[in-house]
């Protein structure tokens, strides 16, 4: 049976080539063209499954030029498959603008579901799965990364990020600083030969990778939700007040973070407010 005209958002393996679905193979074989990020990567998949469909590059750098031509092909009742180098297109990969414009113009869009690194990592991490938020790649610059994490500090569910090996230790340090010393899971090279999952607190894993070097490969960073607060506001104020009697605001916040598991930035602000209030009272 030939494919209906339209755009087929087709998931491909994130590592192990056997993870492709029967339907995805059929769609890729029958499509008029396969849009892909890197033709060399997709060519290997096509070779493994004897897929002869022509490949056409579609990525962030050529999207503005190529998109009108793709929409013309849809207008001419072609069946077009879009894939990314690995996993589900649009999930931190190109394709959003094409899908939006195609839908706005009334073309049929079909999902051909399959692997997604974020979901694969979450499924084996041991973190709560009833509520989670995928937040893509963290910003590479430290200030922007901390700002993003602070904005996500109120999210009650599991947080999922993509990260690179060279930035992982800095990201883990910022997770502890902004979110507290939460439990974390690092999933990397999923479905590949060197697949690994490592659990610990943000501090423990930061220390580990500082000692043994950054991990290689594709990384999913999974941050557990905050644990139920066992410290009341009054108890935290009492703790900080006691620490401020003998320590600086910075040291008091760090020591309180160690004891309570709360974010150091939050405690620093509380400690600063307490110190200023104390100075006004004594003055």
C-alpha positions in Angstrom: 0.0 0.0 0.0 1.4 3.4 -1.0 1.7 6.2 1.6 -0.8 8.9 1.8 0.6 12.3 0.9 1.9 14.3 3.8 4.7 14.7 6.2 5.9 11.7 8.3 7.8 12.6 11.5 9.8 9.4 11.8 11.8 8.3 14.8 15.1 6.5 14.2 17.4 4.5 16.5 19.5 6.4 19.1 22.2 3.9 18.9 21.3 0.3 18.3 20.0 0.0 14.7 17.7 -2.8 15.6 15.5 -0.4 17.6 13.8 0.9 14.4 10.2 -0.1 14.0 8.7 -2.1 11.2 6.5 0.8 10.3 9.4 3.3 10.2 11.2 1.1 7.7 8.1 0.8 5.6 7.6 4.6 5.7 11.2 5.3 4.8 11.1 2.9 1.9 7.9 4.2 0.4 8.4 8.0 0.9 9.3 10.2 -2.0 12.1 11.7 -0.1 13.7 11.5 3.3 14.7 14.8 5.0 17.7 14.3 7.3 20.2 16.3 9.3 23.4 14.6 8.0 23.0 12.4 4.9 26.0 10.4 5.9 24.4 9.3 9.2 21.0 8.5 7.6 22.7 6.7 4.7 24.1 4.1 7.2 20.6 3.4 8.5 19.2 3.2 4.9 22.0 0.8 3.9 21.3 -1.5 6.9 17.6 -1.8 5.8 18.0 -1.6 2.0 16.1 1.7 1.8 16.7 3.3 -1.6 14.7 6.5 -1.1 16.5 9.7 -2.0 18.0 11.7 0.9 17.8 15.5 1.2 19.5 17.6 3.8 17.2 19.6 6.1 18.8 21.3 9.2 18.9 24.6 11.1 21.4 26.1 8.7 19.5 25.6 5.4 15.9 25.5 6.8 14.9 29.0 5.6 15.9 28.2 2.0 14.8 24.6 1.8 11.4 24.8 3.6 9.5 26.5 0.8 10.6 23.7 -1.6 9.5 21.0 0.8 6.1 22.7 1.2 5.8 22.8 -2.7 6.4 19.0 -2.7 3.7 18.5 -0.1 1.4 20.7 -2.3 2.1 18.2 -5.1 0.8 15.3 -3.0 4.2 13.8 -2.1 4.9 11.7 1.0 7.9 13.1 2.8 9.6 11.6 5.8 11.7 13.7 8.2 14.2 12.1 10.5 17.0 13.4 12.8 20.4 11.8 13.2 19.1 9.9 16.2 15.8 9.6 18.0 12.6 11.5 17.5 12.7 14.6 15.2 11.9 18.0 16.9 13.1 16.8 20.3 16.1 19.1 20.6 16.5 18.5 16.8 15.4 20.4 13.7 11.8 20.2 12.4 9.6 22.4 14.5 9.3 25.2 11.9 8.6 22.8 9.1 5.9 20.9 11.1 4.3 24.2 12.1 4.2 25.7 8.6 2.9 22.4 7.1 0.2 22.2 9.7 -0.7 25.9 9.2 -1.1 25.3 5.5 -3.4 22.3 6.1 -1.1 19.4 5.0 -1.5 16.0 6.7 1.2 15.2 9.3 1.7 11.7 10.6 3.8 10.5 13.6 5.9 7.4 13.3 6.9 7.0 16.9 10.0 5.3 18.3 13.2 6.0 20.3 13.8 9.2 22.3 16.9 9.5 24.5 15.1 11.6 27.2 12.4 9.0 27.7 14.8 6.1 27.4 17.0 7.6 30.1 14.1 8.3 32.4 12.7 4.8 32.1 15.8 3.2 33.7 17.0 6.0 36.0 14.8 5.1 39.0 13.5 8.7 39.2 9.8 9.4 39.7 8.0 9.2 36.3 4.5 10.4 37.3 5.5 14.0 36.5 8.5 15.1 34.6 9.7 18.0 32.5 12.1 17.8 29.5 14.0 21.1 29.3 16.4 20.3 26.4 20.0 21.4 26.6 21.1 23.6 29.4 22.7 26.9 28.3 26.5 26.6 27.8 27.3 29.9 29.6 27.4 29.6 33.4 25.3 32.6 34.2 22.5 31.6 31.8 22.7 28.0 33.0 22.2 29.0 36.7 19.4 31.4 35.8 17.6 28.6 33.9 18.0 26.1 36.8 16.7 28.7 39.3 13.7 29.2 37.1 13.0 25.5 37.2 13.5 25.2 41.0 9.8 25.3 41.6 9.0 22.4 39.3 7.7 19.6 41.4 8.5 16.7 39.0 11.6 15.1 37.6 13.8 17.3 35.4 15.4 15.9 32.2 18.2 17.7 30.3 20.6 16.8 27.5 24.2 17.7 28.3 27.7 17.4 26.8 30.6 15.6 28.5 32.9 18.7 28.8 30.2 20.8 30.5 28.8 18.0 32.8 30.8 18.8 36.0 29.9 22.5 35.8 26.3 21.6 35.1 26.2 19.3 38.2 27.8 22.0 40.4 25.1 24.5 39.2 22.4 21.9 39.9 23.5 21.6 43.5 23.9 25.4 43.8 20.4 26.2 42.3 18.3 23.2 43.2 20.1 21.8 46.3 22.0 18.5 46.6 19.3 16.5 44.8 19.6 12.9 43.6 20.7 12.8 40.0 21.1 10.1 37.3 23.5 10.3 34.4 22.5 8.1 31.4 24.9 8.0 28.5 25.4 6.1 25.3 22.0 4.6 25.6 21.5 1.4 23.6 25.1 1.5 22.5 28.1 -0.7 23.4 29.2 1.4 26.4 25.7 2.2 27.8 26.0 3.4 31.4 23.7 4.7 34.1 25.2 6.3 37.2 23.2 7.5 40.2 24.1 9.7 43.1 23.7 13.2 44.5 24.6 16.2 42.3 27.7 16.7 44.6 28.8 13.0 44.5 28.6 12.8 40.7 30.3 16.2 40.2 33.2 14.9 42.4 33.3 11.6 40.5 33.6 13.2 37.1 36.1 15.7 38.3 38.3 12.8 39.5 37.8 10.5 36.6 37.3 13.0 33.8 34.2 13.9 31.7 32.2 11.0 30.2 32.1 10.5 26.4 29.1 10.3 24.2 25.5 11.5 24.3 24.3 12.3 27.9 20.9 12.5 29.5 21.0 14.4 32.9 18.0 13.4 35.1 17.4 15.4 38.3 15.0 13.9 40.9 12.2 16.1 42.3 12.8 17.9 45.6 12.3 15.7 48.6 9.5 16.6 50.9 10.6 19.4 53.2 11.3 18.3 56.7 12.4 21.7 57.8 9.9 24.4 58.7 10.6 28.1 57.9 11.0 28.7 61.6 13.6 25.9 62.0 15.5 27.1 59.0 15.6 30.7 60.4 16.8 29.3 63.8 19.5 27.3 62.1 20.8 30.2 60.0 20.6 32.6 63.0 22.8 30.3 65.0 25.3 29.8 62.2 25.5 33.6 61.5 26.7 34.1 65.1 30.0 32.6 64.2 30.2 32.5 60.4 29.8 34.8 57.3 26.6 34.8 55.3 28.3 32.7 52.6 29.6 30.1 55.0 26.4 30.0 57.0 24.4 29.3 53.8 26.8 26.6 52.7 26.6 24.9 56.1 22.8 25.1 56.1 22.6 23.7 52.6 24.8 20.7 53.7 22.5 20.0 56.7 19.1 20.6 55.0 19.7 19.7 51.4 18.1 23.0 50.3 19.6 25.1 47.5 22.5 27.2 48.6 21.3 30.3 46.7 18.0 30.2 48.5 19.6 29.9 51.9 22.1 32.6 51.1 19.3 35.0 50.4 17.5 34.0 53.7 20.8 34.4 55.6 21.4 37.8 54.1 17.9 39.0 55.0 18.4 37.7 58.6 21.8 39.4 58.9 20.4 42.7 57.7 17.4 42.5 60.0 19.7 41.7 62.9 21.9 44.7 62.1 18.8 47.0 62.0 17.5 45.6 65.3 20.9 46.0 67.1 21.3 49.5 65.6 
